[in-house]
Amino acid sequence: MTEQPTKVRTGTLEVTGATLHYEVRGSGPVLVLMPGGSADAGLYDVLAEELADAWTVVSYDPRCYSRSRLDAPVADQRVEDHSEDVHLLIEEVCPDGERASVFGTSASAVVALDLLGRHPERLDRVVAHEPPVVDVLPDAEAAHALFSEVRAAFRRDGAEAAAATMSAGIGDPEPPTPEETSGSTRQDGPQDAPESSGPPPIGPEALARMQANFPVFVEHVLCPFTAYVPDEAALAAVSDRLVPAVGENSGRQLTARPARVLAERLGRELVAFPGGHVGVVEHPAAFAVMLRKVLGG
């Protein structure tokens, strides 16, 4: 990581039905960091700083969140629309046709899978960290019922009730079975990397924006995104570019299990990143070390 803070360049991009806010740091090959859940570009302030010495790091506010704006009232969101937004963002920052790498976590990892299936020609490496594509699981029906109940809990009792319902349903991070760990890799060292001594991973302004996004996430993103069914045939054709990933502390949590299934079906090694489902916030410096190893930077 550079000693002096990297200059942040901001921009807006007109896409179909929305205007995206995006941020750019550093120089070199393009790496797009895709926020998941109710997060925006602020999720990656520390991680982007860690990586800006080797990449042109691009982060953004997804349509309907924070500083990005929809042209019409918010409705249920489509993975394909968010995927096309990222494709257009790559076209904007890579105008000469270079390939970009992308990192997505949670809901944005679902978008990353769709992006790879639709636009592999613009992608170098795609890291999909715990995409909740629960239809690949044998107990998919129960998972969909959970996410519907999270939305219902929010409507009845608010954000705290929704978060509690989600945490209870996802489950404790019990260790994975031997069958689940076979074929997975964990490179030694990143979990021991020193964390940044600067500001917290998410600043107060960004945190306030993300909290304001939470109702939109629960009402219009959670259920549609977890209902997305990945195109496994399209992914298999370009599986050499896909890095399925989980948190090394996630165990058999619901959010980690789909990545394990996809890795096995597509014949890819499963990579364990530091922390759990929100490891990028828990251990941003160690997370950056692992991303460097995965992306070869």
KOLSE-913581 format. One record per residue: residue number from 0; x, y, z of N, C-alpha, C in turn. Coordinates in nm, 3 decimals. Atoms other than C-alpha are relative to their C-alpha. Layout:
BEGIN
NUM;X;Y;Z;X;Y;Z;X;Y;Z
...
***
This chain:
BEGIN
0;0.083;-0.118;0.000;0.000;0.000;0.000;0.087;0.123;0.000
1;-0.077;-0.121;0.003;0.126;0.347;-0.076;-0.009;0.073;0.133
2;-0.003;-0.067;-0.129;0.227;0.564;0.221;-0.095;0.119;0.002
3;0.090;-0.114;0.007;0.032;0.871;0.106;-0.136;-0.046;-0.055
4;0.133;0.038;0.052;-0.347;0.846;0.051;-0.008;0.021;-0.151
5;0.014;-0.006;0.144;-0.429;0.778;-0.310;-0.112;0.097;-0.038
6;0.103;-0.092;0.046;-0.622;1.046;-0.496;-0.120;-0.078;-0.053
7;0.124;0.064;0.046;-0.984;0.945;-0.553;-0.062;0.086;-0.108
8;0.064;-0.070;0.112;-1.131;1.039;-0.890;-0.144;-0.051;-0.009
9;0.140;0.039;0.004;-1.511;1.039;-0.906;-0.061;0.031;-0.136
10;0.070;-0.024;0.126;-1.746;1.022;-1.200;-0.142;-0.052;0.008
11;0.135;0.054;0.014;-2.101;0.947;-1.308;-0.013;-0.064;-0.137
12;0.021;0.073;0.125;-2.218;0.710;-1.578;-0.148;-0.022;-0.022
13;0.139;0.023;0.037;-2.554;0.708;-1.753;-0.016;-0.144;-0.049
14;0.032;0.136;0.043;-2.690;0.354;-1.779;-0.151;-0.005;-0.022
15;0.143;0.010;0.028;-3.032;0.225;-1.875;-0.081;0.015;0.129
16;0.088;-0.020;-0.115;-3.275;0.368;-1.621;0.065;0.053;0.125
17;-0.068;-0.044;-0.122;-3.014;0.504;-1.381;0.125;0.079;-0.034
18;-0.129;-0.067;0.008;-2.707;0.717;-1.321;0.086;-0.051;0.115
19;-0.088;0.059;-0.100;-2.418;0.550;-1.141;0.105;0.100;0.047
20;-0.116;-0.069;-0.057;-2.171;0.717;-0.907;0.113;-0.102;0.012
21;-0.113;0.091;-0.013;-1.825;0.561;-0.930;0.126;0.075;0.042
22;-0.125;-0.055;-0.051;-1.478;0.615;-0.785;0.117;-0.081;-0.055
23;-0.118;0.064;0.060;-1.134;0.539;-0.927;0.124;0.040;0.081
24;-0.127;-0.024;-0.068;-0.799;0.504;-0.749;0.110;-0.074;-0.074
25;-0.117;0.071;0.048;-0.452;0.414;-0.869;0.011;-0.007;-0.151
26;-0.024;0.019;0.143;-0.327;0.297;-1.208;0.041;-0.144;-0.022
27;-0.033;0.137;0.035;-0.259;-0.027;-1.390;-0.123;-0.073;-0.049
28;0.118;0.077;0.044;-0.497;-0.310;-1.486;-0.122;0.035;0.084
29;0.123;-0.040;-0.070;-0.858;-0.241;-1.393;-0.050;-0.114;0.088
30;0.064;0.091;-0.095;-1.006;-0.410;-1.087;-0.125;0.069;0.051
31;0.126;-0.057;-0.046;-1.374;-0.344;-1.016;-0.041;-0.071;0.129
32;0.046;0.052;-0.129;-1.481;-0.390;-0.653;-0.150;0.026;0.009
33;0.146;-0.008;0.008;-1.855;-0.462;-0.643;-0.060;-0.015;0.139
34;0.055;0.008;-0.136;-2.042;-0.384;-0.319;-0.119;-0.094;0.008
35;0.112;0.090;-0.022;-2.283;-0.641;-0.178;-0.093;0.052;0.108
36;0.096;-0.039;-0.102;-2.581;-0.622;0.054;-0.057;0.138;-0.027
37;0.047;-0.138;0.014;-2.687;-0.261;0.115;0.118;0.096;-0.011
38;-0.121;-0.081;0.000;-2.329;-0.136;0.072;0.015;0.080;-0.129
39;-0.036;-0.079;0.117;-2.192;0.125;-0.166;0.152;0.003;-0.011
40;-0.144;-0.006;0.023;-1.843;0.224;-0.281;0.080;0.016;0.127
41;-0.070;-0.021;-0.126;-1.755;0.324;0.075;0.041;-0.128;0.070
42;-0.040;0.129;-0.058;-1.736;-0.045;0.167;0.146;-0.029;-0.026
43;-0.134;0.037;0.045;-1.404;-0.059;-0.016;0.104;0.111;0.016
44;-0.097;-0.109;-0.014;-1.233;0.262;0.094;0.137;-0.050;0.042
45;-0.129;0.050;-0.049;-0.962;0.075;0.285;0.059;-0.101;-0.097
46;-0.050;0.102;0.092;-0.934;-0.222;0.049;0.053;0.063;-0.129
47;-0.044;-0.066;0.123;-0.910;0.004;-0.257;0.133;0.070;0.020
48;-0.127;-0.066;-0.030;-0.634;0.203;-0.091;0.114;-0.101;0.006
49;-0.102;0.105;-0.010;-0.446;-0.119;-0.020;0.045;-0.050;-0.137
50;-0.027;0.062;0.130;-0.462;-0.225;-0.386;0.034;0.099;-0.110
51;-0.014;-0.102;0.105;-0.424;0.105;-0.571;0.143;0.015;-0.051
52;-0.137;-0.006;0.050;-0.047;0.063;-0.607;0.020;-0.091;-0.121
53;-0.018;0.098;0.106;-0.100;-0.224;-0.852;-0.113;-0.002;-0.102
54;0.117;0.003;0.087;-0.444;-0.171;-1.008;-0.064;0.138;-0.009
55;0.099;-0.107;0.005;-0.679;0.095;-1.130;-0.124;-0.057;0.067
56;0.107;0.058;-0.081;-0.934;0.021;-0.859;-0.126;0.084;-0.017
57;0.127;-0.068;0.025;-1.293;0.110;-0.947;-0.104;-0.057;0.096
58;0.112;0.040;-0.083;-1.578;0.101;-0.698;-0.118;0.092;-0.033
59;0.118;-0.075;0.044;-1.933;0.228;-0.736;-0.116;-0.023;0.097
60;0.126;0.018;-0.071;-2.273;0.274;-0.575;-0.097;-0.070;-0.095
61;0.097;0.064;0.088;-2.516;0.021;-0.725;-0.124;0.085;-0.023
62;0.125;-0.072;0.030;-2.828;0.158;-0.892;-0.096;-0.014;0.118
63;0.099;-0.011;-0.108;-3.092;0.260;-0.633;0.063;0.014;0.138
64;-0.067;-0.020;-0.128;-2.829;0.302;-0.358;0.076;0.132;0.002
65;-0.090;-0.110;-0.034;-2.664;0.610;-0.208;0.002;0.109;-0.107
66;-0.016;-0.111;0.092;-2.529;0.851;-0.470;-0.035;-0.035;-0.144
67;0.054;0.038;0.130;-2.653;0.651;-0.770;-0.151;0.020;0.002
68;0.140;-0.036;0.005;-3.000;0.739;-0.888;-0.075;-0.076;-0.110
69;0.088;0.061;0.099;-3.287;0.564;-1.065;-0.082;0.108;-0.069
70;0.084;-0.093;0.074;-3.491;0.738;-1.331;-0.147;-0.013;0.036
71;0.139;0.027;-0.038;-3.812;0.590;-1.187;-0.001;-0.050;0.144
72;0.006;0.052;-0.136;-3.935;0.484;-0.842;0.059;-0.140;0.010
73;-0.067;0.129;-0.017;-3.748;0.185;-0.701;-0.102;-0.113;-0.004
74;0.080;0.122;0.009;-3.891;-0.159;-0.781;0.094;-0.117;0.025
75;-0.086;0.116;-0.017;-3.766;-0.515;-0.744;0.112;0.003;-0.103
76;-0.118;-0.011;0.084;-3.415;-0.527;-0.883;0.030;-0.130;-0.073
77;-0.038;0.116;0.083;-3.288;-0.759;-1.157;0.152;-0.014;-0.002
78;-0.144;0.026;0.007;-2.945;-0.920;-1.140;0.055;0.043;-0.135
79;-0.048;-0.029;0.135;-2.916;-0.877;-1.516;0.022;0.150;-0.022
80;-0.017;-0.144;0.013;-2.961;-0.499;-1.492;0.127;0.046;0.071
81;-0.120;-0.036;-0.074;-2.692;-0.469;-1.227;0.126;-0.051;-0.072
82;-0.110;0.056;0.077;-2.467;-0.693;-1.435;0.034;0.088;-0.119
83;-0.024;-0.086;0.116;-2.512;-0.474;-1.740;0.059;0.134;0.043
84;-0.061;-0.123;-0.052;-2.432;-0.168;-1.528;0.151;-0.016;0.013
85;-0.144;0.021;-0.018;-2.093;-0.317;-1.442;0.069;-0.017;-0.135
86;-0.055;0.012;0.134;-2.036;-0.413;-1.803;0.023;0.137;-0.062
87;-0.014;-0.134;0.055;-2.097;-0.053;-1.908;0.107;0.080;0.075
88;-0.106;-0.066;-0.076;-1.872;0.070;-1.629;0.138;-0.045;-0.047
89;-0.126;0.050;0.055;-1.593;-0.155;-1.758;0.026;0.061;-0.137
90;-0.017;-0.066;0.130;-1.653;-0.018;-2.107;0.047;0.145;0.017
91;-0.036;-0.139;-0.025;-1.618;0.332;-1.962;0.145;0.015;0.043
92;-0.136;-0.015;-0.055;-1.291;0.273;-1.776;0.103;-0.080;-0.080
93;-0.089;0.076;0.088;-1.144;0.028;-2.033;-0.042;0.023;-0.145
94;0.055;-0.031;0.133;-1.230;0.204;-2.360;0.069;-0.070;-0.115
95;-0.074;0.064;0.109;-0.966;0.020;-2.564;-0.019;-0.150;-0.004
96;0.031;0.142;0.006;-1.113;-0.322;-2.497;0.081;-0.089;0.092
97;-0.075;0.083;-0.093;-0.878;-0.434;-2.220;-0.095;-0.076;0.091
98;0.079;0.077;-0.096;-1.005;-0.696;-1.981;0.017;0.059;0.140
99;-0.003;-0.040;-0.140;-1.089;-0.609;-1.623;-0.019;-0.122;0.088
100;0.033;0.098;-0.102;-1.091;-0.822;-1.310;-0.109;0.058;0.089
101;0.105;-0.048;-0.090;-1.387;-0.802;-1.073;0.000;-0.085;0.126
102;0.023;0.068;-0.127;-1.446;-0.890;-0.710;-0.140;0.034;0.047
103;0.133;-0.020;-0.055;-1.798;-0.938;-0.582;-0.018;-0.083;0.125
104;0.027;0.074;-0.123;-1.917;-1.042;-0.238;-0.149;0.004;0.030
105;0.141;0.012;-0.035;-2.258;-1.161;-0.125;-0.087;0.030;-0.123
106;0.089;-0.027;0.113;-2.528;-1.010;-0.352;0.075;0.040;-0.125
107;-0.075;-0.041;0.119;-2.267;-0.855;-0.580;0.077;-0.116;-0.061
108;-0.060;0.120;0.059;-2.105;-1.197;-0.622;-0.098;-0.069;-0.094
109;0.101;0.049;0.094;-2.434;-1.304;-0.781;0.010;0.078;-0.131
110;-0.016;-0.084;0.119;-2.394;-1.011;-1.021;0.126;-0.039;-0.076
111;-0.126;0.038;0.065;-2.035;-1.118;-1.087;-0.016;-0.128;-0.081
112;0.023;0.124;0.075;-2.150;-1.466;-1.192;-0.075;0.028;-0.129
113;0.076;-0.034;0.120;-2.403;-1.320;-1.433;0.088;0.074;-0.100
114;-0.089;-0.077;0.087;-2.144;-1.078;-1.570;0.097;-0.092;-0.074
115;-0.092;0.093;0.065;-1.899;-1.361;-1.639;-0.071;-0.084;-0.105
116;0.074;0.079;0.096;-2.166;-1.566;-1.812;-0.037;0.078;-0.126
117;0.047;-0.081;0.112;-2.274;-1.276;-2.035;0.112;0.072;-0.075
118;-0.103;-0.083;0.063;-1.955;-1.080;-2.103;0.142;-0.049;0.033
119;-0.133;0.050;-0.033;-1.650;-1.305;-2.062;0.111;0.069;-0.078
120;-0.103;-0.063;0.084;-1.469;-1.117;-2.340;0.061;0.123;0.066
121;-0.052;-0.120;-0.066;-1.424;-0.816;-2.109;0.062;-0.029;0.137
122;-0.042;0.036;-0.136;-1.312;-1.011;-1.802;0.125;-0.086;0.000
123;-0.122;0.077;-0.020;-0.979;-1.142;-1.687;-0.020;-0.103;0.110
124;0.023;0.089;-0.114;-1.048;-1.289;-1.342;-0.121;0.050;0.077
125;0.122;-0.034;-0.073;-1.377;-1.297;-1.149;0.002;-0.075;0.133
126;0.003;0.058;-0.133;-1.372;-1.355;-0.774;-0.141;0.016;0.056
127;0.137;0.001;-0.051;-1.717;-1.452;-0.644;0.003;-0.052;0.143
128;-0.013;0.032;-0.143;-1.710;-1.444;-0.263;-0.140;-0.021;0.060
129;0.125;0.040;-0.066;-2.006;-1.629;-0.108;-0.125;0.054;-0.070
130;0.125;-0.040;0.067;-2.274;-1.565;-0.373;-0.117;-0.084;0.052
131;0.112;0.077;-0.055;-2.611;-1.665;-0.219;-0.095;-0.053;-0.107
132;0.083;0.059;0.106;-2.735;-1.851;-0.527;-0.053;-0.134;0.050
133;0.040;0.116;-0.078;-2.925;-2.093;-0.309;-0.072;-0.107;-0.081
134;0.066;0.102;0.080;-3.102;-2.272;-0.594;0.091;-0.117;-0.035
135;-0.090;0.112;0.025;-2.790;-2.485;-0.637;0.001;-0.098;0.118
136;-0.001;0.083;-0.121;-2.854;-2.632;-0.288;-0.119;-0.095;0.002
137;0.114;0.093;-0.009;-3.072;-2.936;-0.211;-0.114;0.054;0.085
138;0.103;-0.057;-0.086;-3.259;-2.733;0.053;-0.034;0.143;-0.043
139;0.024;-0.134;0.053;-3.321;-2.433;-0.173;-0.134;0.056;0.047
140;0.133;-0.050;-0.037;-3.689;-2.412;-0.081;0.003;0.061;0.140
141;-0.011;-0.053;-0.136;-3.605;-2.361;0.288;0.076;0.132;0.001
142;-0.076;-0.125;0.008;-3.351;-2.095;0.197;-0.086;0.114;-0.052
143;0.089;-0.104;0.051;-3.605;-1.902;-0.009;-0.103;0.041;0.105
144;0.096;-0.031;-0.106;-3.851;-1.926;0.280;0.065;0.090;0.105
145;-0.072;-0.085;-0.096;-3.587;-1.775;0.510;0.006;0.143;-0.050
146;-0.015;-0.137;0.050;-3.527;-1.476;0.285;-0.136;0.072;-0.007
147;0.134;-0.060;-0.003;-3.901;-1.419;0.251;-0.038;0.041;0.142
148;0.030;-0.033;-0.139;-3.929;-1.425;0.629;0.081;0.120;0.048
149;-0.080;-0.119;-0.033;-3.646;-1.171;0.661;-0.074;0.125;-0.048
150;0.074;-0.114;0.053;-3.845;-0.936;0.438;-0.127;0.024;0.081
151;0.123;-0.015;-0.079;-4.164;-1.004;0.635;0.032;0.057;0.138
152;-0.039;-0.052;-0.131;-3.983;-0.939;0.965;0.030;0.149;-0.007
153;-0.027;-0.143;0.017;-3.863;-0.606;0.832;-0.130;0.079;-0.011
154;0.127;-0.071;0.017;-4.214;-0.508;0.729;-0.077;0.010;0.131
155;0.074;0.001;-0.127;-4.355;-0.606;1.069;0.070;0.083;0.107
156;-0.070;-0.047;-0.121;-4.084;-0.498;1.312;0.126;0.081;-0.026
157;-0.112;-0.087;0.027;-3.807;-0.311;1.133;0.133;-0.070;-0.023
158;-0.131;0.047;0.044;-3.438;-0.347;1.054;0.064;-0.098;0.098
159;-0.063;0.090;-0.097;-3.321;-0.508;1.379;-0.061;-0.138;-0.005
160;0.067;0.129;0.009;-3.580;-0.782;1.352;0.042;-0.074;-0.126
161;-0.042;0.063;0.125;-3.485;-0.847;0.990;0.142;-0.055;0.013
162;-0.138;0.046;-0.015;-3.115;-0.869;1.076;0.009;-0.121;0.092
163;-0.001;0.114;-0.091;-3.184;-1.105;1.367;-0.054;-0.126;-0.067
164;0.056;0.114;0.073;-3.399;-1.329;1.147;0.102;-0.055;-0.099
165;-0.102;0.043;0.094;-3.125;-1.338;0.885;0.113;-0.075;0.069
166;-0.112;0.064;-0.072;-2.850;-1.421;1.135;-0.039;-0.138;0.050
167;0.045;0.129;-0.052;-3.053;-1.699;1.293;-0.015;-0.102;-0.112
168;0.023;0.092;0.111;-3.142;-1.850;0.957;0.126;-0.044;-0.071
169;-0.127;0.034;0.068;-2.793;-1.838;0.809;0.077;-0.104;0.079
170;-0.060;0.103;-0.083;-2.667;-2.039;1.104;0.136;0.036;0.054
171;-0.131;-0.019;-0.058;-2.356;-2.062;1.314;0.107;-0.050;-0.096
172;-0.108;0.042;0.091;-2.021;-2.096;1.134;0.066;-0.131;0.043
173;-0.056;0.130;-0.034;-1.976;-2.467;1.207;0.106;-0.040;-0.102
174;-0.103;0.040;0.095;-1.665;-2.622;1.052;-0.060;-0.078;-0.116
175;0.048;0.078;0.114;-1.719;-2.760;0.701;0.037;-0.146;0.017
176;-0.031;0.142;-0.002;-1.725;-3.135;0.653;0.126;-0.026;-0.082
177;-0.117;0.033;0.083;-1.416;-3.310;0.507;-0.030;0.004;-0.149
178;0.037;-0.004;0.142;-1.605;-3.344;0.178;-0.004;0.144;-0.051
179;0.010;-0.139;0.041;-1.664;-2.968;0.171;0.136;0.068;-0.010
180;-0.132;-0.063;0.003;-1.302;-2.881;0.241;0.090;-0.061;-0.106
181;-0.083;0.059;0.104;-1.162;-3.120;-0.019;-0.010;0.085;-0.126
182;-0.002;-0.083;0.119;-1.054;-2.921;-0.321;0.007;0.148;0.028
183;-0.012;-0.142;-0.032;-1.043;-2.591;-0.134;0.143;0.033;0.036
184;-0.136;-0.042;-0.030;-0.726;-2.392;-0.090;-0.004;0.122;0.090
185;-0.017;-0.116;-0.087;-0.613;-2.146;0.172;0.149;0.027;0.004
186;-0.141;-0.032;0.005;-0.284;-1.977;0.113;0.044;0.057;0.134
187;-0.046;-0.043;-0.131;-0.084;-1.928;0.431;0.041;0.145;-0.001
188;-0.055;-0.133;-0.019;-0.013;-1.585;0.559;-0.097;0.115;0.005
189;0.077;-0.123;0.003;-0.289;-1.337;0.471;-0.076;0.030;0.128
190;0.074;-0.027;-0.121;-0.483;-1.386;0.791;0.088;0.061;0.107
191;-0.092;-0.057;-0.098;-0.172;-1.278;0.980;0.053;0.136;-0.044
192;-0.049;-0.128;0.048;-0.114;-0.965;0.773;-0.045;0.111;0.093
193;0.040;-0.109;-0.089;-0.113;-0.646;0.982;-0.113;0.081;-0.062
194;0.109;-0.084;0.047;-0.431;-0.444;0.957;0.043;0.145;-0.006
195;-0.032;-0.141;0.011;-0.422;-0.079;0.856;-0.023;0.069;0.133
196;0.011;-0.072;-0.127;-0.367;0.155;1.150;-0.077;0.129;-0.017
197;0.071;-0.123;0.028;-0.570;0.431;0.986;-0.145;-0.007;0.041
198;0.142;-0.006;-0.037;-0.944;0.494;0.988;-0.067;-0.136;-0.010
199;0.070;0.128;0.008;-1.199;0.213;1.033;-0.037;-0.033;-0.144
200;0.030;0.039;0.138;-1.291;0.011;0.722;-0.117;0.076;-0.063
201;0.113;-0.076;0.051;-1.621;0.197;0.688;-0.014;0.127;0.083
202;0.012;-0.127;-0.070;-1.636;0.566;0.778;-0.144;0.030;0.036
203;0.136;-0.029;-0.047;-1.938;0.723;0.951;-0.095;0.046;-0.110
204;0.089;-0.046;0.108;-2.074;0.894;0.639;-0.044;-0.117;-0.087
205;0.034;0.116;0.082;-2.055;0.576;0.434;-0.093;-0.094;0.075
206;0.085;0.088;-0.080;-2.208;0.375;0.718;-0.143;0.052;0.004
207;0.134;-0.058;-0.001;-2.501;0.615;0.737;-0.071;-0.022;-0.134
208;0.061;0.025;0.131;-2.558;0.581;0.362;-0.047;-0.144;-0.012
209;0.033;0.141;0.012;-2.554;0.203;0.382;-0.119;-0.038;0.087
210;0.116;0.025;-0.084;-2.797;0.199;0.672;-0.127;0.053;-0.066
211;0.116;-0.054;0.072;-3.030;0.419;0.467;-0.039;-0.087;-0.118
212;0.027;0.090;0.112;-3.001;0.166;0.183;-0.069;-0.129;0.043
213;0.045;0.131;-0.046;-3.108;-0.127;0.401;-0.146;-0.030;-0.035
214;0.138;0.031;0.039;-3.485;-0.094;0.343;-0.014;-0.038;-0.147
215;0.004;0.034;0.142;-3.428;-0.100;-0.033;0.055;-0.140;-0.022
216;-0.059;0.134;0.012;-3.204;-0.406;0.003;-0.100;-0.107;0.040
217;0.090;0.104;-0.049;-3.458;-0.601;0.207;-0.125;-0.011;-0.087
218;0.125;0.000;0.076;-3.761;-0.498;0.002;0.019;-0.039;-0.146
219;-0.009;0.008;0.146;-3.620;-0.506;-0.350;0.123;-0.073;-0.055
220;-0.122;0.067;0.047;-3.283;-0.687;-0.366;0.011;-0.142;0.054
221;-0.027;0.127;-0.065;-3.266;-0.974;-0.118;-0.068;-0.118;-0.068
222;0.071;0.115;0.057;-3.536;-1.203;-0.257;0.026;-0.018;-0.150
223;-0.031;0.021;0.142;-3.483;-1.136;-0.631;0.141;-0.052;-0.026
224;-0.137;0.041;0.025;-3.107;-1.180;-0.607;0.025;-0.144;0.046
225;-0.019;0.138;-0.047;-3.120;-1.499;-0.400;-0.081;-0.099;-0.082
226;0.075;0.088;0.090;-3.370;-1.637;-0.653;0.070;-0.019;-0.134
227;-0.071;0.010;0.128;-3.118;-1.596;-0.937;0.061;-0.140;-0.015
228;-0.057;0.132;0.030;-3.015;-1.924;-1.102;0.116;0.019;-0.097
229;-0.114;-0.022;0.090;-2.663;-1.913;-1.248;-0.005;-0.090;-0.121
230;-0.009;0.076;0.125;-2.609;-2.029;-1.605;0.128;-0.083;0.007
231;-0.120;0.082;-0.024;-2.374;-2.315;-1.524;0.067;-0.041;-0.130
232;-0.062;0.034;0.129;-2.320;-2.404;-1.890;0.087;0.115;-0.048
233;-0.080;-0.115;0.040;-2.203;-2.051;-1.967;0.122;0.016;0.088
234;-0.113;-0.012;-0.092;-1.983;-2.046;-1.658;0.104;-0.110;-0.025
235;-0.093;0.110;0.025;-1.832;-2.385;-1.741;0.089;0.029;-0.120
236;-0.078;-0.031;0.120;-1.719;-2.252;-2.079;0.115;0.095;0.029
237;-0.106;-0.098;-0.034;-1.508;-1.982;-1.907;0.042;-0.018;0.147
238;-0.024;0.024;-0.142;-1.452;-2.146;-1.570;0.143;0.029;0.043
239;-0.139;-0.030;-0.036;-1.077;-2.084;-1.589;0.016;0.142;0.052
240;-0.007;-0.138;-0.049;-1.153;-1.718;-1.511;-0.071;0.020;0.133
241;0.082;-0.012;-0.121;-1.373;-1.789;-1.209;0.075;-0.048;0.123
242;-0.055;0.037;-0.130;-1.247;-1.793;-0.851;-0.114;-0.004;0.101
243;0.102;0.008;-0.105;-1.520;-1.924;-0.619;0.067;0.012;0.136
244;-0.067;-0.029;-0.127;-1.445;-1.803;-0.268;-0.098;-0.002;0.116
245;0.077;-0.005;-0.125;-1.567;-1.834;0.091;0.088;0.063;0.106
246;-0.077;-0.042;-0.115;-1.465;-1.692;0.424;0.052;-0.121;0.074
247;-0.058;0.116;-0.068;-1.231;-1.922;0.611;-0.071;-0.029;0.133
248;0.075;0.021;-0.123;-1.453;-1.875;0.919;-0.148;-0.025;-0.024
249;0.143;0.012;0.029;-1.785;-1.923;0.740;-0.054;-0.141;0.018
250;0.044;0.137;-0.022;-1.797;-2.301;0.771;-0.116;-0.040;-0.088
251;0.117;0.048;0.074;-2.136;-2.443;0.673;-0.115;0.101;0.004
252;0.106;-0.100;0.006;-2.327;-2.116;0.691;-0.067;-0.002;-0.137
253;0.077;0.002;0.124;-2.598;-2.084;0.428;0.066;0.084;-0.109
254;-0.060;-0.089;0.099;-2.416;-1.797;0.257;0.126;-0.057;-0.063
255;-0.123;0.058;0.053;-2.102;-2.008;0.206;-0.023;-0.125;-0.083
256;0.020;0.130;0.063;-2.253;-2.332;0.084;-0.013;0.005;-0.152
257;0.010;0.001;0.147;-2.345;-2.229;-0.274;0.134;0.008;-0.071
258;-0.131;-0.009;0.064;-1.985;-2.137;-0.356;0.069;-0.135;-0.001
259;-0.060;0.133;-0.005;-1.875;-2.482;-0.245;-0.060;-0.090;-0.109
260;0.067;0.082;0.102;-2.132;-2.646;-0.472;0.046;0.041;-0.139
261;-0.042;-0.046;0.132;-2.040;-2.429;-0.770;0.144;-0.040;-0.030
262;-0.140;0.038;0.021;-1.669;-2.495;-0.722;0.010;-0.147;-0.040
263;-0.005;0.143;0.033;-1.730;-2.869;-0.726;-0.057;-0.026;-0.140
264;0.063;0.025;0.128;-1.962;-2.860;-1.027;0.084;0.052;-0.117
265;-0.077;-0.061;0.108;-1.732;-2.637;-1.231;0.146;-0.043;0.000
266;-0.137;0.049;-0.006;-1.412;-2.814;-1.130;0.101;0.106;0.036
267;-0.088;-0.109;-0.040;-1.263;-2.505;-0.968;0.042;-0.016;0.146
268;-0.042;-0.002;-0.139;-1.057;-2.474;-0.653;-0.077;0.108;0.076
269;0.067;-0.097;-0.087;-1.244;-2.304;-0.371;0.107;0.070;0.084
270;-0.101;-0.077;-0.072;-1.036;-2.024;-0.219;-0.062;0.056;0.127
271;0.047;-0.052;-0.128;-1.075;-1.933;0.149;0.067;0.134;0.029
272;-0.048;-0.134;-0.034;-1.042;-1.563;0.228;-0.008;0.022;0.152
273;0.004;-0.026;-0.145;-0.978;-1.421;0.577;-0.139;0.040;0.047
274;0.126;-0.040;-0.061;-1.276;-1.379;0.808;-0.117;-0.084;-0.045
275;0.123;0.069;0.037;-1.635;-1.475;0.743;-0.067;0.066;-0.119
276;0.075;-0.054;0.114;-1.910;-1.348;0.515;0.035;0.147;-0.025
277;-0.038;-0.141;0.015;-1.805;-0.987;0.580;0.149;0.018;0.031
278;-0.144;-0.005;-0.026;-1.433;-1.059;0.592;0.068;0.123;-0.056
279;-0.061;-0.119;0.059;-1.359;-0.761;0.369;-0.006;0.118;0.096
280;0.009;-0.103;-0.103;-1.473;-0.539;0.658;0.079;-0.040;0.124
281;-0.067;0.048;-0.120;-1.331;-0.755;0.936;0.152;0.009;-0.012
282;-0.145;0.009;0.019;-0.980;-0.790;0.788;0.040;0.057;-0.136
283;-0.024;-0.053;0.134;-0.933;-0.550;0.495;0.144;-0.016;-0.049
284;-0.139;0.014;0.044;-0.552;-0.562;0.488;0.032;-0.144;-0.036
285;-0.023;0.141;0.031;-0.541;-0.941;0.505;-0.078;-0.042;-0.124
286;0.079;0.026;0.118;-0.817;-0.954;0.247;0.073;0.046;-0.125
287;-0.076;-0.053;0.113;-0.604;-0.738;0.018;0.116;-0.090;-0.036
288;-0.111;0.092;0.027;-0.311;-0.977;0.055;-0.049;-0.120;-0.079
289;0.052;0.116;0.072;-0.527;-1.268;-0.056;-0.043;0.037;-0.142
290;0.038;-0.042;0.135;-0.671;-1.073;-0.348;0.122;0.015;-0.089
291;-0.123;-0.010;0.080;-0.318;-0.994;-0.463;0.046;-0.137;-0.047
292;-0.044;0.134;0.038;-0.233;-1.364;-0.461;-0.093;-0.061;-0.106
293;0.097;0.057;0.095;-0.552;-1.464;-0.641;0.009;0.065;-0.137
294;-0.003;-0.075;0.126;-0.519;-1.190;-0.903;0.139;0.008;-0.061
295;-0.136;0.001;0.053;-0.144;-1.228;-0.943;0.068;0.134;0.002
296;-0.060;-0.132;-0.005;-0.053;-0.872;-0.844;0.092;0.021;0.117
***
